[in-house]
Amino acid sequence: MRRRSATGRPPKLDDGQVNEVRAALERGAQAHGFEADLWTLERVGLVVERVTGVSLSRASVWRLLTARLGWSLQRPECRAVERDESEIARWIAHEWPRIKKGR
């Protein structure tokens, strides 16, 4: 009983290329000319193609990010730029109890 090697298609990117992609992604999206510092599958695919010359599908980019790089889905927090934490704290401390008493 001999052990067989793994079957299936070999990965398009070798370990060295994956490390190059990791370093490129860690610099951030704006370092690659994108307006916002936010990664999407399309943007990661473009960076992979620029760095390695290999074009990946969206599914392959997802597998690269999750299985080989160990990254996970992170949704950006939606908050207004004008948000004033001190004003919110003041409103909760003073206005909200006044409004709640009026019920």
C-alpha atoms as an extended CHARMM CRD file, in Angstrom:
* protein
*
       103  EXT
         1         1  MET       CA              0.0000000000        0.0000000000        0.0000000000  PROA      1               0.0000000000
         2         2  ARG       CA              1.8320000000        3.0030000000       -1.2980000000  PROA      2               0.0000000000
         3         3  ARG       CA              0.7070000000        6.4580000000       -0.4320000000  PROA      3               0.0000000000
         4         4  ARG       CA             -0.4800000000        8.4250000000       -3.4590000000  PROA      4               0.0000000000
         5         5  SER       CA              0.2560000000       12.0580000000       -4.0190000000  PROA      5               0.0000000000
         6         6  ALA       CA             -2.6010000000       14.5170000000       -3.9040000000  PROA      6               0.0000000000
         7         7  THR       CA             -4.7240000000       14.5990000000       -7.0070000000  PROA      7               0.0000000000
         8         8  GLY       CA             -6.2600000000       17.6070000000       -8.6340000000  PROA      8               0.0000000000
         9         9  ARG       CA             -5.0030000000       20.6690000000      -10.3780000000  PROA      9               0.0000000000
        10        10  PRO       CA             -1.8970000000       22.2550000000       -8.8540000000  PROA      10              0.0000000000
        11        11  PRO       CA             -2.3340000000       25.8120000000       -7.5430000000  PROA      11              0.0000000000
        12        12  LYS       CA             -1.6390000000       28.6380000000       -9.9950000000  PROA      12              0.0000000000
        13        13  LEU       CA              0.5020000000       30.4820000000       -7.4280000000  PROA      13              0.0000000000
        14        14  ASP       CA              3.4840000000       28.9230000000       -5.6830000000  PROA      14              0.0000000000
        15        15  ASP       CA              4.4130000000       29.7890000000       -2.1020000000  PROA      15              0.0000000000
        16        16  GLY       CA              6.8440000000       32.5130000000       -3.1740000000  PROA      16              0.0000000000
        17        17  GLN       CA              4.1790000000       34.2380000000       -5.2510000000  PROA      17              0.0000000000
        18        18  VAL       CA              1.6920000000       33.9850000000       -2.3900000000  PROA      18              0.0000000000
        19        19  ASN       CA              4.2110000000       35.7270000000       -0.1130000000  PROA      19              0.0000000000
        20        20  GLU       CA              4.6670000000       38.4870000000       -2.7260000000  PROA      20              0.0000000000
        21        21  VAL       CA              0.8860000000       38.9410000000       -2.8980000000  PROA      21              0.0000000000
        22        22  ARG       CA              0.6540000000       39.0280000000        0.9180000000  PROA      22              0.0000000000
        23        23  ALA       CA              3.2850000000       41.7820000000        1.0840000000  PROA      23              0.0000000000
        24        24  ALA       CA              1.5200000000       43.7630000000       -1.6540000000  PROA      24              0.0000000000
        25        25  LEU       CA             -1.8790000000       43.4860000000        0.0460000000  PROA      25              0.0000000000
        26        26  GLU       CA             -0.4890000000       44.4800000000        3.4380000000  PROA      26              0.0000000000
        27        27  ARG       CA              0.6090000000       47.8190000000        1.9510000000  PROA      27              0.0000000000
        28        28  GLY       CA             -3.0780000000       48.6750000000        1.5380000000  PROA      28              0.0000000000
        29        29  ALA       CA             -5.3810000000       49.3680000000       -1.3830000000  PROA      29              0.0000000000
        30        30  GLN       CA             -4.4560000000       53.0480000000       -1.6710000000  PROA      30              0.0000000000
        31        31  ALA       CA             -0.8040000000       52.0940000000       -2.2480000000  PROA      31              0.0000000000
        32        32  HSD       CA             -2.0170000000       50.3670000000       -5.4280000000  PROA      32              0.0000000000
        33        33  GLY       CA             -3.9000000000       53.3840000000       -6.7400000000  PROA      33              0.0000000000
        34        34  PHE       CA             -7.3790000000       52.6880000000       -5.4020000000  PROA      34              0.0000000000
        35        35  GLU       CA             -9.3510000000       55.6180000000       -3.9860000000  PROA      35              0.0000000000
        36        36  ALA       CA            -10.4870000000       53.9780000000       -0.7450000000  PROA      36              0.0000000000
        37        37  ASP       CA             -8.3790000000       51.7200000000        1.4450000000  PROA      37              0.0000000000
        38        38  LEU       CA            -10.8480000000       48.8650000000        1.0760000000  PROA      38              0.0000000000
        39        39  TRP       CA            -10.1800000000       45.4610000000       -0.4900000000  PROA      39              0.0000000000
        40        40  THR       CA            -12.7010000000       43.7580000000       -2.7680000000  PROA      40              0.0000000000
        41        41  LEU       CA            -12.2480000000       40.4950000000       -4.6380000000  PROA      41              0.0000000000
        42        42  GLU       CA            -11.9090000000       42.4240000000       -7.8980000000  PROA      42              0.0000000000
        43        43  ARG       CA             -9.2210000000       44.6950000000       -6.4730000000  PROA      43              0.0000000000
        44        44  VAL       CA             -7.2840000000       41.7900000000       -4.9790000000  PROA      44              0.0000000000
        45        45  GLY       CA             -7.5000000000       40.0080000000       -8.3370000000  PROA      45              0.0000000000
        46        46  LEU       CA             -6.0260000000       43.0560000000      -10.0870000000  PROA      46              0.0000000000
        47        47  VAL       CA             -3.1600000000       43.2470000000       -7.5890000000  PROA      47              0.0000000000
        48        48  VAL       CA             -2.4660000000       39.5150000000       -7.9510000000  PROA      48              0.0000000000
        49        49  GLU       CA             -2.3190000000       39.9460000000      -11.7160000000  PROA      49              0.0000000000
        50        50  ARG       CA             -0.0020000000       42.9770000000      -11.4450000000  PROA      50              0.0000000000
        51        51  VAL       CA              2.3490000000       41.2720000000       -8.9740000000  PROA      51              0.0000000000
        52        52  THR       CA              2.4690000000       37.7600000000      -10.4250000000  PROA      52              0.0000000000
        53        53  GLY       CA              1.0850000000       38.0170000000      -13.9440000000  PROA      53              0.0000000000
        54        54  VAL       CA             -1.4790000000       35.3250000000      -13.0830000000  PROA      54              0.0000000000
        55        55  SER       CA             -5.1720000000       36.0280000000      -13.6260000000  PROA      55              0.0000000000
        56        56  LEU       CA             -7.4870000000       34.4640000000      -11.0420000000  PROA      56              0.0000000000
        57        57  SER       CA            -11.2670000000       34.1080000000      -10.9620000000  PROA      57              0.0000000000
        58        58  ARG       CA            -13.2530000000       35.6230000000       -8.0860000000  PROA      58              0.0000000000
        59        59  ALA       CA            -13.5990000000       32.1470000000       -6.5200000000  PROA      59              0.0000000000
        60        60  SER       CA             -9.8470000000       31.5750000000       -6.7560000000  PROA      60              0.0000000000
        61        61  VAL       CA             -9.1500000000       34.9830000000       -5.2080000000  PROA      61              0.0000000000
        62        62  TRP       CA            -11.4810000000       34.0800000000       -2.3310000000  PROA      62              0.0000000000
        63        63  ARG       CA             -9.6820000000       30.7470000000       -1.8100000000  PROA      63              0.0000000000
        64        64  LEU       CA             -6.3250000000       32.5230000000       -1.9140000000  PROA      64              0.0000000000
        65        65  LEU       CA             -7.4250000000       35.0300000000        0.7390000000  PROA      65              0.0000000000
        66        66  THR       CA             -9.0900000000       32.5550000000        3.0800000000  PROA      66              0.0000000000
        67        67  ALA       CA             -7.2260000000       29.2660000000        2.6860000000  PROA      67              0.0000000000
        68        68  ARG       CA             -3.6970000000       30.3530000000        1.8030000000  PROA      68              0.0000000000
        69        69  LEU       CA             -3.4170000000       33.7610000000        3.4610000000  PROA      69              0.0000000000
        70        70  GLY       CA             -5.7120000000       33.0800000000        6.4230000000  PROA      70              0.0000000000
        71        71  TRP       CA             -7.7130000000       36.2850000000        5.9500000000  PROA      71              0.0000000000
        72        72  SER       CA            -11.4210000000       36.5270000000        6.7370000000  PROA      72              0.0000000000
        73        73  LEU       CA            -14.3380000000       38.6510000000        5.6110000000  PROA      73              0.0000000000
        74        74  GLN       CA            -14.4480000000       41.9910000000        7.3980000000  PROA      74              0.0000000000
        75        75  ARG       CA            -17.2820000000       44.3910000000        6.7620000000  PROA      75              0.0000000000
        76        76  PRO       CA            -16.4640000000       48.0660000000        7.1590000000  PROA      76              0.0000000000
        77        77  GLU       CA            -18.2810000000       49.8580000000        9.9350000000  PROA      77              0.0000000000
        78        78  CYS       CA            -20.7490000000       52.4100000000        8.6040000000  PROA      78              0.0000000000
        79        79  ARG       CA            -20.4180000000       55.6190000000       10.5720000000  PROA      79              0.0000000000
        80        80  ALA       CA            -20.9200000000       59.2080000000        9.5740000000  PROA      80              0.0000000000
        81        81  VAL       CA            -17.7640000000       61.2650000000        9.1870000000  PROA      81              0.0000000000
        82        82  GLU       CA            -19.4600000000       64.0900000000       11.0910000000  PROA      82              0.0000000000
        83        83  ARG       CA            -20.1100000000       61.8410000000       14.1280000000  PROA      83              0.0000000000
        84        84  ASP       CA            -19.3670000000       63.6670000000       17.4080000000  PROA      84              0.0000000000
        85        85  GLU       CA            -18.8740000000       61.1970000000       20.2600000000  PROA      85              0.0000000000
        86        86  SER       CA            -18.9900000000       63.8500000000       22.9920000000  PROA      86              0.0000000000
        87        87  GLU       CA            -22.3150000000       65.2230000000       21.6870000000  PROA      87              0.0000000000
        88        88  ILE       CA            -23.7450000000       61.6890000000       21.5380000000  PROA      88              0.0000000000
        89        89  ALA       CA            -22.6940000000       61.0400000000       25.1520000000  PROA      89              0.0000000000
        90        90  ARG       CA            -24.2430000000       64.3580000000       26.2460000000  PROA      90              0.0000000000
        91        91  TRP       CA            -27.5170000000       63.5400000000       24.4370000000  PROA      91              0.0000000000
        92        92  ILE       CA            -27.7200000000       60.0840000000       26.0250000000  PROA      92              0.0000000000
        93        93  ALA       CA            -26.9920000000       61.4930000000       29.4870000000  PROA      93              0.0000000000
        94        94  HSD       CA            -29.3440000000       64.5200000000       29.3680000000  PROA      94              0.0000000000
        95        95  GLU       CA            -31.8370000000       64.4180000000       26.5310000000  PROA      95              0.0000000000
        96        96  TRP       CA            -32.7520000000       60.7340000000       26.4190000000  PROA      96              0.0000000000
        97        97  PRO       CA            -33.8490000000       60.5310000000       30.1060000000  PROA      97              0.0000000000
        98        98  ARG       CA            -35.9620000000       63.6820000000       29.5930000000  PROA      98              0.0000000000
        99        99  ILE       CA            -37.6200000000       62.1870000000       26.5020000000  PROA      99              0.0000000000
       100       100  LYS       CA            -38.1110000000       58.8200000000       28.2040000000  PROA      100             0.0000000000
       101       101  LYS       CA            -39.8740000000       60.4360000000       31.2120000000  PROA      101             0.0000000000
       102       102  GLY       CA            -42.3810000000       62.0840000000       28.8850000000  PROA      102             0.0000000000
       103       103  ARG       CA            -43.8150000000       58.7020000000       27.8110000000  PROA      103             0.0000000000
